[in-house]
Amino acid sequence: MEQRELSSLLESLVATWENEVVEFKQAGDSFSTDDIGKYFSALTNEANLRNADSAWLVFGVHNKSRRVVGTDYRPQAERLQSLKMQIAENTEPRITLRNIHELHHADSRVLLLEIPPAPRGIPIAWKGHYYARAGESLTSLGLDKQDEIRRQTLAQDWTAQIVIGATLADLDETAIRKARESFAQKYANRVTLEEVMGWPLATFLDRARLTQGRQITRATLLLLGKAESAYRLSPHMAQLTWSLQGPEQAYEHFSLPFLLNTTRLYQRIRNIQLRILPQDELVPVEVPKYDQKIVLEALHNCIAHQDYTRHARVIVIEQPDRLIFESAGGFVEGLPDDYLEGTKIPSHYRNPFLAQAMAELNMIDTMGYGIRDMYRGQARRYFPLPDYDLSKPGVVRMTIYGGVVDMAYSRLLIQKTDLPLADVLALDRVQKKLPIPDEAAAHLRKAKLIEGRRPNYFVSAVVAAATGGKAEYIRNRRQDDAHYAKLITDYLSQFGQATRTEINTLLLSKLSDALTDEQKDNKVANLLTNLRRNGRICNAGSRGRPIWRLAE
């Protein structure tokens, strides 16, 4: 908004004063982020209940006299914008500020924090607690208001419906255990795995948003149901299909439970290590053909957004150099490109009940970050970016590439690891012989990233090396954590056990030279902790003198 619009907005908010969707704070230079989070939860929930387009938390207005007094809260622009990520990290499901508006009002600074309404059917919690407003006061979101929000989509949300006759006996025990582990991992700062494992099953399912009043829903069966219980969803199809196409052909159908079978489908995909040789270098860069996180992100998105009323299965087609994901139902809100910058937050979902349950089990986020993360993940692997095809009505097809299209593009990404995503998107279109805007072409040409004339641009095959030469890149390049984790497990497999000193000897020289000694030490500690938490290694020694071994 322009300053005149912001000034008019502020006058309007002050005139109506505080209500359930507007809060004023004098807010000095150290207003508690935790308090902001509580107000965020309260205001987003109240905006939902009152069908408001936005709620507002205003800093720099005295909350008694209604006078503009100004605020020194986070005067640095970068630190101010970081508030969005801090909010997103502690809300459940993940959601954040729509915008932070800065108004310069008669030599005083006023901040207007624009808060979107909670998505229909999904109340928003801050650090596990749901908040609301009672007039001007902050209070807890009562069960009546929680139910009112959740009932908003029950009538049309296929996944939220109760399955008549279904019982806990219809659920797969292995899937239930996996669900408990995933829930405990998501909320590790609040509950231990032992606590979650000790909850009665009905209690756990309610807390994980999988059931309605302890009754089995379609979402419960989709994620945790036994294969033989799929008939309870008939005639609606609950099936994933992997199809191998090319010189060899094969297929396999996967039924319930989706929580386990997405990983089983991924394991059917042929995933070899590929080598890319940087220009003028002798050391190849090795990357897996497909990244498990990216593949599962795509597959989980298909499950979350599938239109199950169309009686269709989710299909994964494996071709020699790519994977194609196909699901029924178009984009509910916006288009794929709208989500690339990570600022577009979906306000509603086709299957909100299923989406929330999957978020509770760490399968997806509900902030719209999934598409952006898949694009960035492919760029980090030096591969072409995903493609979306919406040409067929009611069907979404997405392609993930498992090979190089243009070696010049891949080599460029290896040499220039700090390219903005917007530049990578344009370069990706160039290598695929797709048109790009004139301003993007001018920018890339000026940076010497492309050559040729419109429309026949091509990625520059020779990129000037940064100071220190191209070999410097190899020394400074970060490897994926999976690479280092494999070195550890390979070592333990070979030698049986290792002390922390031996692990340090193995890894420190291989970590990026861009890291300090302290950062390298922390990196190794984090790798060991993650391997232990994932049940892959165990400590046979003491806390002070660990002896690491492979878990049995």
C-alpha positions in Angstrom: 0.0 0.0 0.0 1.0 3.6 -0.6 1.5 5.9 2.4 -1.8 7.7 1.7 -3.7 4.4 1.7 -2.0 3.3 4.9 -2.8 6.6 6.6 -6.5 6.2 5.6 -6.5 2.6 6.8 -5.0 3.6 10.2 -7.7 6.3 10.6 -10.4 3.7 9.9 -9.0 1.2 12.4 -8.6 3.8 15.1 -12.2 5.1 14.5 -13.6 1.6 15.1 -11.0 0.9 17.8 -10.2 -2.5 19.2 -12.5 -5.4 18.5 -12.0 -9.1 17.9 -10.0 -8.5 14.7 -8.0 -5.4 15.6 -5.4 -4.9 18.4 -3.3 -1.8 19.1 0.0 -1.9 21.0 2.4 0.9 21.9 5.2 -1.6 21.3 8.6 -0.4 22.2 11.8 -1.8 20.7 11.5 -5.2 22.4 8.0 -6.5 22.1 7.8 -10.2 22.9 7.7 -12.4 19.8 5.8 -15.0 21.9 3.1 -12.4 22.7 2.9 -11.5 19.0 2.3 -15.2 18.2 -0.5 -15.4 20.7 -2.2 -12.3 19.2 -1.6 -13.8 15.8 -3.4 -17.0 16.7 -6.3 -15.1 18.3 -6.7 -12.6 15.5 -6.5 -15.1 12.6 -9.1 -17.4 14.3 -11.4 -14.5 15.0 -11.0 -13.2 11.4 -12.1 -16.7 10.2 -15.2 -16.7 12.5 -16.2 -13.2 11.5 -15.6 -13.6 7.7 -13.1 -10.7 7.8 -10.7 -10.3 4.9 -7.9 -9.5 7.3 -7.1 -8.9 11.0 -4.7 -6.2 12.2 -2.1 -6.0 14.9 -1.0 -2.3 15.0 2.3 -1.1 16.7 2.8 2.5 17.6 -0.7 3.5 18.8 -1.3 4.0 22.5 -4.0 1.4 23.4 -5.8 3.7 25.9 -5.6 7.3 24.5 -5.7 6.2 20.8 -2.8 8.6 20.0 -0.1 7.7 17.6 3.1 7.5 19.6 5.4 5.7 17.2 7.3 2.4 17.6 11.0 1.4 17.5 10.2 -2.2 17.0 12.7 -3.8 14.7 13.8 -0.7 12.7 16.0 -2.8 10.4 14.0 -4.0 7.3 15.6 -7.4 7.1 15.0 -8.1 10.9 11.4 -6.9 10.6 10.6 -9.2 7.7 12.2 -12.1 9.6 9.2 -11.9 11.9 7.2 -13.7 9.2 9.4 -16.8 9.5 9.3 -16.7 13.3 5.5 -16.8 13.2 5.4 -19.5 10.6 7.8 -21.8 12.6 5.6 -21.8 15.7 2.0 -21.8 14.2 0.2 -25.1 13.6 -0.6 -25.6 10.8 2.1 -23.2 9.5 0.8 -19.8 8.5 2.2 -16.4 8.8 1.6 -12.6 8.3 0.2 -11.6 5.0 2.2 -8.4 5.0 4.0 -5.9 7.3 3.1 -2.3 6.4 5.3 0.5 7.6 3.6 4.0 7.9 5.6 7.2 8.5 3.0 9.2 10.3 3.9 12.8 11.3 7.5 11.9 12.1 6.3 8.8 14.0 6.7 5.2 12.7 3.6 2.9 12.8 3.6 -0.8 11.9 0.4 -2.5 10.6 0.8 -6.2 10.7 -1.8 -7.7 8.3 -3.0 -11.1 9.5 -4.9 -13.5 7.1 -8.0 -15.3 8.4 -7.4 -19.0 9.4 -8.2 -21.3 6.5 -11.7 -22.6 6.4 -12.1 -25.6 8.6 -8.6 -25.2 10.3 -8.1 -23.3 13.6 -4.6 -22.0 14.1 -2.5 -22.6 17.2 0.6 -20.9 18.6 3.0 -23.3 20.2 0.3 -25.9 20.6 -2.3 -23.5 22.2 -5.3 -22.1 20.4 -6.1 -18.4 21.2 -9.2 -16.2 20.6 -10.5 -12.7 21.7 -13.2 -11.8 24.1 -13.7 -8.1 23.3 -10.3 -6.5 23.7 -8.9 -9.4 25.9 -6.8 -12.3 24.8 -8.2 -15.7 25.8 -8.1 -19.4 24.8 -10.1 -20.6 21.8 -12.9 -22.6 23.4 -14.1 -25.9 22.1 -17.2 -24.3 20.8 -15.3 -22.0 18.6 -12.9 -24.7 17.5 -15.8 -26.9 16.5 -17.4 -24.0 14.7 -14.3 -23.5 12.6 -13.9 -27.2 11.9 -17.6 -27.6 10.9 -17.1 -25.0 8.2 -16.0 -27.6 5.7 -17.4 -30.9 7.0 -20.4 -30.7 4.6 -18.2 -30.5 1.5 -14.9 -32.1 2.7 -15.0 -35.7 1.5 -12.1 -36.7 3.7 -13.7 -35.4 6.9 -16.8 -37.7 6.7 -17.3 -40.4 9.3 -17.0 -43.9 7.9 -20.0 -45.8 9.3 -19.0 -49.2 10.7 -15.3 -48.5 10.7 -13.4 -49.3 14.0 -9.9 -49.2 15.3 -9.5 -52.8 14.0 -9.5 -51.4 10.5 -6.2 -49.6 11.1 -2.7 -50.9 10.3 -0.5 -51.4 13.4 2.7 -50.6 11.6 1.2 -47.4 10.1 -0.1 -46.4 13.6 3.4 -46.8 15.0 4.9 -44.7 12.2 2.2 -42.1 12.7 3.1 -41.8 16.4 6.8 -41.5 15.6 6.1 -38.8 13.0 3.8 -36.9 15.5 6.5 -37.1 18.2 9.2 -35.9 15.8 7.0 -32.9 14.8 6.4 -31.9 18.5 9.8 -33.1 19.9 10.1 -29.8 21.9 6.9 -30.6 23.8 6.4 -34.4 24.1 8.7 -37.4 24.0 8.2 -40.5 21.8 7.6 -42.5 25.0 4.7 -40.2 26.0 3.1 -40.4 22.5 3.5 -44.2 22.4 1.8 -44.4 25.8 -1.3 -42.5 24.8 -4.4 -44.7 24.2 -4.9 -45.1 20.4 -8.2 -43.2 20.4 -6.6 -40.2 22.2 -3.6 -40.2 19.8 -5.9 -40.2 16.7 -7.9 -37.3 18.0 -4.8 -35.3 18.9 -3.3 -35.9 15.5 -6.6 -34.6 13.9 -7.3 -38.0 12.3 -10.7 -38.7 13.8 -13.8 -36.7 14.7 -15.0 -37.3 18.2 -13.1 -40.6 18.3 -14.9 -41.8 15.2 -13.0 -43.0 12.1 -13.0 -40.7 9.1 -12.1 -41.2 5.5 -8.8 -39.4 6.2 -8.0 -41.9 9.0 -8.5 -44.8 6.6 -6.5 -43.1 3.7 -3.5 -42.6 5.9 -3.6 -45.5 8.4 -6.2 -48.0 7.1 -5.4 -51.7 6.4 -5.4 -52.7 2.7 -8.3 -55.0 3.3 -10.4 -52.1 4.8 -10.2 -50.1 1.5 -13.7 -51.5 0.6 -15.1 -49.1 3.3 -14.3 -46.2 0.9 -15.9 -47.8 -2.1 -16.8 -46.8 -4.8 -14.2 -44.1 -4.2 -10.8 -45.3 -5.3 -8.0 -45.1 -2.7 -5.0 -46.2 -4.8 -1.5 -45.2 -5.9 -0.1 -46.6 -9.1 3.5 -46.8 -10.2 4.0 -47.4 -14.0 7.4 -48.0 -15.6 7.5 -46.9 -19.3 10.3 -47.2 -21.8 12.4 -50.2 -23.0 11.2 -52.1 -19.9 7.6 -52.0 -18.7 6.1 -52.8 -15.3 3.5 -51.5 -12.9 2.3 -52.0 -9.3 -0.8 -50.7 -7.4 -0.5 -49.6 -3.8 -3.6 -49.4 -1.6 -3.9 -48.3 2.0 -2.2 -47.2 4.2 -0.8 -44.2 2.3 1.4 -43.2 5.2 3.5 -46.3 4.5 2.9 -46.9 0.8 4.2 -43.6 -0.5 7.7 -44.8 0.7 7.1 -48.2 -0.8 6.2 -46.7 -4.1 9.3 -44.5 -4.0 11.4 -47.6 -3.5 10.1 -49.0 -6.8 11.7 -46.1 -8.7 15.1 -46.8 -10.2 17.4 -44.3 -8.5 21.0 -44.5 -9.5 23.9 -42.0 -8.9 24.6 -39.7 -11.8 27.8 -37.9 -12.5 28.1 -34.3 -13.8 31.6 -33.2 -14.8 32.2 -29.4 -14.1 33.9 -27.6 -16.9 37.7 -27.8 -16.8 37.5 -30.0 -13.7 38.6 -33.6 -13.1 36.4 -34.3 -10.1 32.8 -35.1 -11.0 29.8 -34.1 -9.0 27.7 -37.0 -8.0 23.9 -36.6 -7.4 21.1 -39.2 -7.2 18.8 -39.4 -10.1 15.9 -38.5 -7.8 15.8 -36.9 -4.4 13.6 -38.8 -2.0 12.4 -35.7 -0.3 11.3 -34.1 -3.6 9.6 -37.2 -4.8 7.7 -37.7 -1.5 6.7 -34.0 -1.4 5.2 -34.4 -4.9 3.4 -37.6 -4.0 2.1 -36.3 -0.7 0.8 -33.2 -2.5 -1.1 -35.4 -4.9 -2.7 -37.3 -2.0 -3.6 -34.1 -0.1 -5.2 -32.4 -3.1 -6.7 -35.3 -4.9 -10.4 -35.0 -5.8 -11.5 -38.4 -4.4 -15.1 -37.9 -5.6 -13.9 -38.4 -9.2 -13.0 -42.1 -8.5 -9.5 -41.8 -9.8 -6.1 -43.1 -8.6 -2.9 -41.1 -8.2 -0.5 -42.2 -10.9 3.3 -42.0 -10.9 4.8 -42.7 -14.4 8.5 -43.5 -14.5 10.2 -42.8 -17.8 13.9 -43.2 -18.5 14.7 -39.6 -17.6 11.8 -38.3 -15.6 8.9 -38.9 -13.3 5.4 -37.8 -14.1 2.8 -37.4 -11.3 -0.9 -37.2 -12.2 -3.8 -36.5 -9.9 -7.4 -35.7 -10.3 -8.6 -32.1 -9.5 -7.2 -28.8 -10.6 -5.5 -26.2 -8.4 -8.0 -25.0 -5.8 -6.4 -21.6 -5.4 -4.0 -19.9 -7.8 -1.5 -21.5 -10.2 1.8 -23.2 -9.6 3.9 -20.1 -10.4 2.0 -18.2 -7.7 3.8 -20.3 -5.0 7.4 -20.1 -6.3 8.4 -17.1 -4.2 7.0 -18.6 -1.0 4.8 -15.6 -0.3 1.5 -17.1 -1.5 -0.4 -18.7 1.4 -3.5 -20.8 0.4 -6.6 -19.6 2.2 -8.5 -22.9 1.7 -8.0 -26.5 0.5 -10.0 -29.1 -1.3 -9.5 -31.6 1.6 -8.8 -29.4 4.7 -9.3 -32.3 7.2 -6.9 -34.6 5.3 -4.4 -31.7 4.8 -4.4 -30.9 8.5 -3.9 -34.6 9.5 -1.0 -34.9 7.0 0.6 -31.8 8.5 0.3 -33.2 12.0 2.2 -36.3 10.7 4.9 -34.2 9.1 3.9 -35.3 5.6 3.2 -31.8 4.2 3.1 -28.2 5.3 0.1 -26.0 4.8 1.9 -22.8 3.9 2.3 -23.3 0.2 6.1 -23.9 0.5 6.0 -27.3 -1.1 6.3 -26.2 -4.7 9.0 -23.6 -3.9 11.0 -26.3 -2.0 10.8 -28.8 -4.9 12.1 -26.1 -7.3 14.9 -25.2 -5.1 15.8 -28.8 -4.4 16.1 -29.5 -8.1 18.2 -26.4 -8.6 20.6 -27.5 -5.8 21.0 -30.8 -7.6 21.8 -28.9 -10.9 18.8 -30.5 -12.7 16.0 -29.0 -14.7 13.2 -27.5 -12.6 9.8 -29.3 -12.4 7.1 -28.6 -15.0 3.3 -28.4 -14.4 0.8 -29.3 -17.1 -2.8 -28.1 -16.5 -3.9 -28.5 -20.1 -6.3 -31.4 -19.4 -9.4 -30.2 -17.5 -9.6 -31.5 -13.9 -6.1 -33.1 -14.0 -2.8 -31.9 -12.7 0.4 -33.4 -14.2 3.8 -32.5 -12.8 7.2 -33.7 -14.2 10.3 -34.1 -12.1 13.5 -34.5 -14.2 16.0 -37.2 -13.4 18.8 -36.2 -15.8 20.5 -33.3 -17.6 18.7 -31.5 -20.4 21.5 -29.0 -21.2 25.0 -29.7 -19.7 25.7 -25.9 -19.9 22.8 -25.2 -17.5 24.0 -27.8 -15.0 27.6 -26.7 -15.1 26.5 -23.1 -14.7 24.5 -24.0 -11.5 27.6 -25.9 -10.2 29.8 -22.8 -10.7 27.3 -20.2 -9.5 25.6 -21.6 -6.4 24.2 -18.2 -5.3 21.9 -17.5 -8.3 18.4 -16.2 -7.3 15.6 -18.6 -8.0 14.1 -16.1 -10.5 17.3 -16.4 -12.6 17.4 -20.2 -12.4 13.7 -20.2 -13.5 14.6 -18.1 -16.6 17.7 -20.2 -17.4 15.6 -23.4 -17.1 13.1 -22.0 -19.6 16.0 -21.1 -21.9 17.4 -24.7 -21.8 14.0 -26.0 -22.5 13.6 -23.7 -25.5 10.7 -21.8 -24.0 10.3 -18.0 -24.3 11.3 -15.6 -21.5 10.4 -11.9 -21.0 12.6 -9.4 -22.6 13.6 -7.9 -19.3 14.7 -11.3 -18.0 16.7 -11.9 -21.1 18.4 -8.5 -20.8 19.3 -9.2 -17.2 20.7 -12.7 -18.0 22.7 -11.4 -21.0 24.2 -8.6 -18.9 25.3 -11.2 -16.3 26.8 -13.2 -19.2 24.5 -16.2 -18.4 23.0 -16.6 -21.8 24.0 -15.9 -25.4 22.2 -15.8 -28.8 19.4 -13.7 -30.1 15.7 -13.8 -29.4 14.0 -16.2 -29.5 17.0 -18.6 -29.9 18.7 -17.9 -26.6 21.0 -20.6 -25.1 22.8 -21.0 -21.7 26.3 -19.7 -21.9 28.7 -22.6 -22.0 31.6 -20.6 -20.4 31.1 -18.8 -17.2 33.9 -16.8 -15.7 35.3 -18.5 -12.6 34.9 -16.7 -9.3 37.9 -15.4 -7.5 40.1 -18.3 -6.5 39.2 -20.4 -9.6 36.7 -23.1 -10.2 38.5 -25.6 -8.1 37.6 -23.4 -5.1 34.0 -24.3 -5.7 34.7 -28.0 -5.1 36.3 -27.2 -1.8 33.5 -24.9 -0.7 30.6 -26.8 -2.1 28.1 -28.1 0.5 27.1 -31.8 0.1 23.7 -33.0 1.2 23.5 -34.3 4.7 22.6 -37.8 3.2 26.2 -37.8 1.7 27.9 -37.3 5.1 25.4 -39.6 6.9 26.3 -42.4 4.5 30.0 -41.9 5.2 29.3 -42.4 8.9 27.2 -45.5 8.4 29.7 -47.0 5.9 32.5 -46.4 8.4 30.5 -48.1 11.2 29.6 -51.0 8.9 33.3 -51.5 8.1 34.8 -51.1 11.5 32.0 -51.9 13.9 32.2 -48.7 16.1 33.7 -45.3 16.3 34.5 -42.6 18.9 33.7 -38.9 18.3 37.3 -38.3 17.6 37.3 -41.0 14.9 34.1 -39.5 13.4 35.8 -36.1 13.4 38.8 -37.5 11.6 36.5 -39.0 9.0 34.4 -35.9 8.3 36.1 -32.6 9.2 38.4 -32.6 6.2 35.5 -33.3 3.9 33.2 -30.5 5.1 33.0 -27.2 3.2 36.0 -24.9 3.7 33.5 -22.1 3.9 32.6 -23.4 7.5 34.4 -22.3 10.6 35.9 -25.0 12.9 33.0 -24.4 15.3 30.5 -24.7 12.5 32.1 -28.0 11.4 32.0 -29.4 14.9 28.3 -28.5 15.2 27.6 -30.0 11.8 29.1 -33.3 12.9 27.1 -33.2 16.2 23.9 -32.6 14.3 24.5 -35.4 11.8 25.1 -37.9 14.7 22.0 -36.6 16.5 19.8 -37.0 13.4 21.1 -40.5 12.8 20.4 -41.5 16.4 16.9 -40.0 16.4 16.1 -41.9 13.1 17.1 -45.1 14.7 20.1 -45.8 12.4 22.9 -45.6 15.1 23.1 -45.8 18.8 25.5 -44.7 21.6 27.1 -47.7 23.3 29.3 -45.4 25.5 28.5 -42.6 27.8 27.1 -39.1 27.0 30.6 -37.6 27.6 32.5 -40.3 25.8 30.2 -41.7 23.1 30.9 -44.9 21.2 28.8 -45.0 18.0 27.5 -48.3 16.5 24.9 -49.2 13.9 21.5 -49.8 15.5 20.5 -53.4 15.5 
